[in-house]
Amino acid sequence: MSSSMQKLMQQAQKMKREMQKAQEALNAKEFSVTKGGGVTVAMLGSKEVVEVTIDEDLFDKDNKEMVETLIIMAFNECIEQINAEEAAINEAITGSATGLF
């Protein structure tokens, strides 16, 4: 194997290690979104839900549909934040938002 090929392989391995380390950090990071002043959703970067809170003032059957909509919006925003951070990590390490691996 030529020295330039070895160098390229070493760089790829280094990028892969950096990506794994960054992904592990992202997976452990908590993202939290509050909607409508009373619905809060918290997720880890791994997209695991860790908390959903609903202000008791919203517990009224007339508010049911609104609360459900706020929960959906909060989940979607958390996922958008996680995806954006993941793309930023890929961009910083590989130069591409989709990554190499």
N, CA, C and O of each residue as an XYZ file, in Angstrom:
404
protein
N       0.858     -1.180      0.000
C       0.000      0.000      0.000
C       0.902      1.240      0.000
O       1.874      1.310      0.751
N       0.575      2.195     -0.832
C       1.385      3.411     -0.926
C       1.212      4.256      0.336
O       0.226      4.130      1.062
N       2.190      5.110      0.572
C       2.140      5.942      1.781
C       0.955      6.916      1.736
O       0.371      7.227      2.775
N       0.599      7.396      0.541
C      -0.549      8.306      0.452
C      -1.849      7.560      0.753
O      -2.776      8.129      1.329
N      -1.913      6.288      0.362
C      -3.091      5.480      0.662
C      -3.171      5.215      2.169
O      -4.251      5.270      2.756
N      -2.019      4.926      2.792
C      -1.994      4.710      4.242
C      -2.434      5.968      4.976
O      -3.184      5.905      5.950
N      -1.961      7.101      4.499
C      -2.317      8.382      5.113
C      -3.830      8.618      5.014
O      -4.467      9.059      5.970
N      -4.378      8.320      3.858
C      -5.812      8.474      3.636
C      -6.607      7.551      4.573
O      -7.618      7.963      5.141
N      -6.149      6.314      4.728
C      -6.812      5.362      5.620
C      -6.749      5.851      7.075
O      -7.724      5.737      7.818
N      -5.591      6.394      7.471
C      -5.443      6.916      8.832
C      -6.389      8.086      9.065
O      -7.005      8.193     10.125
N      -6.503      8.970      8.064
C      -7.408     10.118      8.191
C      -8.861      9.644      8.311
O      -9.637     10.186      9.098
N      -9.213      8.635      7.528
C     -10.579      8.105      7.577
C     -10.862      7.493      8.949
O     -11.942      7.691      9.507
N      -9.903      6.755      9.490
C     -10.079      6.151     10.815
C     -10.217      7.236     11.888
O     -11.031      7.120     12.803
N      -9.408      8.287     11.758
C      -9.474      9.389     12.723
C     -10.847     10.062     12.659
O     -11.449     10.354     13.692
N     -11.340     10.307     11.436
C     -12.657     10.922     11.271
C     -13.739     10.029     11.864
O     -14.671     10.511     12.507
N     -13.608      8.728     11.643
C     -14.601      7.791     12.167
C     -14.619      7.829     13.694
O     -15.689      7.822     14.303
N     -13.427      7.870     14.320
C     -13.361      7.960     15.788
C     -13.972      9.266     16.281
O     -14.709      9.277     17.266
N     -13.667     10.369     15.593
C     -14.222     11.675     15.973
C     -15.743     11.667     15.846
O     -16.448     12.203     16.700
N     -16.246     11.050     14.765
C     -17.694     10.973     14.555
C     -18.345     10.158     15.669
O     -19.388     10.549     16.193
N     -17.736      9.023     16.037
C     -18.311      8.189     17.090
C     -18.341      8.936     18.417
O     -19.327      8.871     19.151
N     -17.260      9.646     18.721
C     -17.181     10.411     19.969
C     -18.236     11.528     19.973
O     -18.920     11.742     20.974
N     -18.357     12.230     18.850
C     -19.329     13.318     18.747
C     -20.754     12.774     18.816
O     -21.625     13.393     19.429
N     -20.997     11.622     18.192
C     -22.336     11.028     18.226
C     -22.698     10.585     19.640
O     -23.840     10.748     20.070
N     -21.729     10.027     20.361
C     -21.983      9.625     21.752
C     -22.330     10.839     22.611
O     -23.232     10.778     23.447
N     -21.608     11.943     22.398
C     -21.895     13.171     23.153
C     -23.279     13.697     22.795
O     -24.033     14.118     23.673
N     -23.613     13.674     21.505
C     -24.933     14.134     21.067
C     -26.031     13.257     21.670
O     -27.052     13.765     22.132
N     -25.818     11.937     21.664
C     -26.818     11.007     22.197
C     -27.125     11.290     23.664
O     -28.253     11.088     24.114
N     -26.126     11.756     24.410
C     -26.301     12.000     25.845
C     -26.842     13.402     26.143
O     -27.302     13.662     27.255
N     -26.790     14.297     25.166
C     -27.227     15.683     25.372
C     -28.755     15.755     25.429
O     -29.447     15.061     24.684
N     -29.270     16.604     26.323
C     -30.719     16.751     26.448
C     -31.202     17.990     25.701
O     -30.606     19.063     25.792
N     -32.282     17.819     24.970
C     -32.933     18.907     24.238
C     -34.320     19.069     24.838
O     -35.017     18.083     25.080
N     -34.718     20.311     25.077
C     -36.011     20.562     25.697
C     -36.722     21.686     24.947
O     -36.117     22.704     24.609
N     -38.017     21.485     24.693
C     -38.818     22.488     23.991
C     -40.112     22.676     24.773
O     -40.750     21.712     25.195
N     -40.485     23.949     24.956
C     -41.767     24.278     25.592
C     -42.635     24.973     24.561
O     -42.190     25.892     23.873
N     -43.869     24.529     24.462
C     -44.825     25.113     23.523
C     -46.054     25.591     24.284
O     -46.490     24.967     25.252
N     -46.592     26.692     23.833
C     -47.829     27.204     24.399
C     -47.732     27.560     25.870
O     -48.751     27.717     26.543
N     -46.517     27.688     26.371
C     -46.301     28.053     27.754
C     -46.644     26.970     28.759
O     -46.516     27.193     29.963
N     -47.084     25.783     28.294
C     -47.486     24.782     29.265
C     -47.148     23.347     28.916
O     -47.337     22.456     29.744
N     -46.647     23.098     27.705
C     -46.279     21.737     27.304
C     -44.783     21.717     27.056
O     -44.270     22.459     26.219
N     -44.084     20.855     27.796
C     -42.637     20.729     27.634
C     -42.288     19.285     27.311
O     -42.777     18.349     27.943
N     -41.428     19.129     26.310
C     -40.933     17.817     25.912
C     -39.416     17.865     25.997
O     -38.790     18.807     25.513
N     -38.822     16.836     26.621
C     -37.362     16.729     26.686
C     -36.954     15.394     26.085
O     -37.526     14.349     26.397
N     -35.955     15.453     25.219
C     -35.436     14.260     24.556
C     -33.920     14.287     24.620
O     -33.302     15.349     24.691
N     -33.335     13.098     24.593
C     -31.890     12.999     24.441
C     -31.576     13.063     22.951
O     -32.453     12.862     22.110
N     -30.322     13.343     22.639
C     -29.898     13.377     21.242
C     -30.109     12.053     20.542
O     -30.161     12.002     19.313
N     -30.233     10.982     21.307
C     -30.510      9.657     20.742
C     -31.980      9.529     20.345
O     -32.412      8.489     19.848
N     -32.743     10.604     20.572
C     -34.181     10.701     20.304
C     -35.015      9.887     21.288
O     -36.161      9.536     21.007
N     -34.424      9.594     22.442
C     -35.166      8.952     23.520
C     -35.879     10.043     24.312
O     -35.261     11.027     24.717
N     -37.167      9.868     24.531
C     -37.955     10.837     25.301
C     -37.647     10.636     26.775
O     -37.742      9.520     27.286
N     -37.277     11.713     27.462
C     -36.966     11.610     28.885
C     -37.992     12.321     29.768
O     -38.076     12.053     30.966
N     -38.771     13.227     29.174
C     -39.760     13.929     29.993
C     -40.820     14.585     29.123
O     -40.523     15.137     28.063
N     -42.048     14.513     29.585
C     -43.161     15.266     29.002
C     -43.903     15.864     30.182
O     -44.352     15.139     31.070
N     -44.034     17.179     30.197
C     -44.804     17.816     31.262
C     -45.886     18.690     30.644
O     -45.693     19.326     29.608
N     -47.027     18.698     31.315
C     -48.161     19.505     30.870
C     -48.636     20.298     32.076
O     -48.997     19.725     33.104
N     -48.635     21.609     31.945
C     -49.086     22.484     33.024
C     -50.528     22.132     33.377
O     -51.372     21.971     32.495
N     -50.799     22.014     34.667
C     -52.145     21.598     35.091
C     -53.239     22.558     34.635
O     -54.400     22.161     34.535
N     -52.891     23.813     34.357
C     -53.891     24.763     33.862
C     -54.439     24.340     32.496
O     -55.516     24.779     32.092
N     -53.691     23.483     31.786
C     -54.141     23.040     30.470
C     -55.057     21.816     30.544
O     -55.628     21.404     29.534
N     -55.196     21.234     31.744
C     -56.031     20.042     31.898
C     -57.509     20.416     31.956
O     -58.112     20.521     33.025
N     -58.047     20.608     30.801
C     -59.447     20.940     30.637
C     -59.863     20.230     29.360
O     -59.173     20.342     28.347
N     -60.971     19.504     29.382
C     -61.315     18.713     28.195
C     -61.491     19.570     26.943
O     -61.355     19.073     25.825
N     -61.793     20.861     27.128
C     -61.908     21.747     25.970
C     -60.542     22.015     25.340
O     -60.454     22.408     24.177
N     -59.471     21.799     26.123
C     -58.108     22.045     25.636
C     -57.432     20.800     25.068
O     -56.301     20.873     24.588
N     -58.114     19.663     25.121
C     -57.484     18.387     24.751
C     -56.791     18.445     23.386
O     -55.621     18.081     23.275
N     -57.488     18.891     22.363
C     -56.928     18.924     21.014
C     -55.737     19.880     20.936
O     -54.734     19.581     20.289
N     -55.858     21.037     21.605
C     -54.766     22.008     21.601
C     -53.526     21.411     22.278
O     -52.414     21.556     21.770
N     -53.713     20.746     23.411
C     -52.592     20.152     24.142
C     -51.922     19.078     23.286
O     -50.695     19.009     23.222
N     -52.718     18.250     22.636
C     -52.157     17.213     21.769
C     -51.330     17.833     20.646
O     -50.254     17.337     20.313
N     -51.835     18.913     20.068
C     -51.109     19.607     19.003
C     -49.800     20.196     19.536
O     -48.768     20.115     18.870
N     -49.838     20.786     20.731
C     -48.626     21.360     21.321
C     -47.584     20.276     21.592
O     -46.388     20.506     21.414
N     -48.033     19.101     22.021
C     -47.103     17.995     22.273
C     -46.427     17.576     20.966
O     -45.210     17.398     20.921
N     -47.214     17.422     19.915
C     -46.653     17.052     18.611
C     -45.643     18.097     18.153
O     -44.553     17.755     17.694
N     -46.007     19.374     18.278
C     -45.097     20.457     17.863
C     -43.799     20.422     18.665
O     -42.720     20.622     18.105
N     -43.894     20.172     19.968
C     -42.700     20.131     20.817
C     -41.802     18.963     20.427
O     -40.586     19.127     20.332
N     -42.390     17.771     20.199
C     -41.595     16.622     19.758
C     -40.893     16.923     18.444
O     -39.694     16.679     18.304
N     -41.640     17.452     17.480
C     -41.057     17.737     16.171
C     -39.923     18.747     16.263
O     -38.909     18.608     15.579
N     -40.088     19.760     17.105
C     -39.031     20.765     17.248
C     -37.790     20.164     17.908
O     -36.668     20.481     17.514
N     -37.979     19.306     18.901
C     -36.829     18.619     19.518
C     -36.072     17.813     18.468
O     -34.845     17.873     18.393
N     -36.808     17.062     17.662
C     -36.177     16.238     16.627
C     -35.447     17.116     15.617
O     -34.348     16.769     15.187
N     -36.034     18.241     15.234
C     -35.363     19.178     14.318
C     -34.060     19.686     14.929
O     -33.044     19.764     14.237
N     -34.077     20.030     16.211
C     -32.865     20.511     16.879
C     -31.782     19.431     16.892
O     -30.613     19.712     16.625
N     -32.176     18.205     17.201
C     -31.226     17.097     17.238
C     -30.643     16.863     15.839
O     -29.430     16.720     15.686
N     -31.502     16.825     14.828
C     -31.034     16.613     13.452
C     -30.103     17.725     13.000
O     -29.113     17.463     12.317
N     -30.407     18.965     13.372
C     -29.554     20.094     12.996
C     -28.185     19.978     13.656
O     -27.160     20.243     13.028
N     -28.177     19.582     14.921
C     -26.899     19.441     15.615
C     -26.089     18.281     15.025
O     -24.869     18.371     14.893
N     -26.766     17.214     14.681
C     -26.099     16.066     14.067
C     -25.483     16.473     12.722
O     -24.353     16.090     12.417
N     -26.218     17.241     11.929
C     -25.702     17.721     10.643
C     -24.504     18.645     10.852
O     -23.537     18.592     10.092
N     -24.567     19.494     11.885
C     -23.454     20.403     12.179
C     -22.203     19.619     12.581
O     -21.090     19.976     12.194
N     -22.391     18.553     13.358
C     -21.258     17.706     13.751
C     -20.648     17.057     12.509
O     -19.431     17.076     12.329
N     -21.501     16.480     11.649
C     -21.010     15.859     10.413
C     -20.251     16.859      9.558
O     -19.177     16.560      9.037
N     -20.819     18.049      9.420
C     -20.200     19.104      8.608
C     -18.830     19.478      9.166
O     -17.867     19.634      8.416
N     -18.750     19.620     10.497
C     -17.494     20.032     11.128
C     -16.406     18.962     10.971
O     -15.232     19.291     10.800
N     -16.791     17.695     11.029
C     -15.783     16.628     11.000
C     -15.468     16.191      9.584
O     -14.305     15.965      9.251
N     -16.502     16.065      8.732
C     -16.276     15.492      7.403
C     -16.376     16.507      6.270
O     -15.961     16.230      5.144
N     -16.928     17.683      6.568
C     -17.133     18.671      5.510
C     -18.443     18.457      4.780
O     -18.751     19.182      3.833
N     -19.223     17.468      5.208
C     -20.515     17.177      4.590
C     -21.559     17.008      5.679
O     -21.306     16.345      6.685
N     -22.727     17.600      5.488
C     -23.791     17.523      6.497
C     -24.320     16.100      6.661
O     -24.901     15.774      7.696
N     -24.128     15.253      5.656
C     -24.620     13.881      5.758
C     -23.552     12.923      6.289
O     -23.856     11.766      6.583
N     -22.318     13.383      6.414
C     -21.252     12.536      6.935
C     -20.726     11.580      5.885
O     -21.213     11.542      4.755
N     -19.732     10.813      6.272
C     -19.116      9.866      5.355
C     -19.431      8.426      5.709
O     -19.255      7.529      4.884
N     -19.900      8.194      6.938
C     -20.074      6.814      7.381
C     -21.527      6.472      7.584
O     -21.849      5.344      7.958
